[in-house]
């Protein structure tokens, strides 16, 4: 999958997290989000982190394997200069 937006219900789930955190979309050329109060983004990141990011991170391969994947991807870049 090349984009999280291709994940079924991703936009709806993200929108629900924003809505529950009192963060509303605003037209600003593309899309922008404005917190309705000082704690809106903190609440969003706490909930999104606990319910989405943590379970995802727990399913990642071991650190050494991730490092190898990143190292291999960087080494394949032709635009990087030593």
Beta strands, then each sheet from edge to edge (+ up, - down):
strand 1: 23-26
strand 2: 32-35
sheet 1: 1+ 2-
end
